[in-house]
Amino acid sequence: MYRGKIDEILCIQAKAVANDLKTVYCASTEEDAQTALLEFDESWSKKYQHITQSWTNNWNQLATFFKYPKSVQTLIYTTNPIESLNSSIKRRTA
């Protein structure tokens, strides 16, 4: 019972962390992404400082993403071509 509850808490926290990071890479502009990263840092730096450090240390490479049009950004979200194709099909048939 205890282990199940711990796993549940970790799963819930993982979803929250992923959602907060999503606001960074789904931002409309680089400036909005930087603001979202600062907000992520304020919320999660005590537990997950390594995530913020990684994103901050690699920001110049990550920021290149925002120079592409939104249509191209959605193709870059994943490196898995099948996942990208499925996402594209869902979007067009929904």
N, C-alpha and C positions, 0 to 999 in steps of 0.2 A: 504494500500500500504506500509506504513512504517513498520508495523509488519511483513509483508511478506518478506521485504528486510532484516530485522533483523534476522528472522528465517533462511533465506538463508545464511547469513554470518555465523551464528552459526553452521549451517550444514556443510558448507565448512571448517570451522575451526575444527570441530569435525573430519572430514575425515583426515585433515592434522595431527592432534594430533594422531589419530589411526594409520596412516601410519608410523609416526615417532616412535611410540611405537612398531610397528611390526618389525622394524629393530632391536629392542632389543631382543625380544623373538624368532626371526627367525635367529639370528646370528649363525654362525658356531661354535663358541667357547665361553666360558665364558668371556674371555678377550675381544673378539669382542663385546659381549653384554654390557660389562662395558663401553667400548668406546662409543657405541651407546647410552647408558643411559646418559653419560656425554654430548654428542651432543644434546640429547633431552632436558637435563637440560638447556643448553645454549640457546636453541631456545624458550623454553616454561616456564621457571621457574618464569618469572614475572607474568604470568597469571595462571599457573597450578603448583605451587610449591608443593602442596599437593600430586600430582601424583609422582613426583620425590622422595619426602620424603618417601612415602609409599614403592616404589620400593627399595630405598636405605636401609630403616629400615628393610626390609624383604629379603634382598639380599641373606643371607645364605640359606634360604629356597628356594628362586627362583633359585639360582645357581645349585641346585640339578638337575634341569631339563636338564642342559647341560651335565650331566654325563651319560645320556641315549643315545643310538644310534639314529640317525635321524629317523629311521623307527618307533621307539617308541615315539619320540618327537611329530611326527605328530598325533599320537593317543591321546596324552595328551593335545593338543591345546584346546580341548573343553571338557567340562564335560557332554555335551549332547550326549548320545550314538547314537541317531538318526542322528544328524548332523555329527557325526564322521563317521557313516556308509555311509551316502550320499556322503560325501567327498571321502571316499574310493572307492565307486562305480564310481563316476565321474572320478577319477584318472585312474581307470582300463579300463574304456570304452572310454575315450577320445583319 
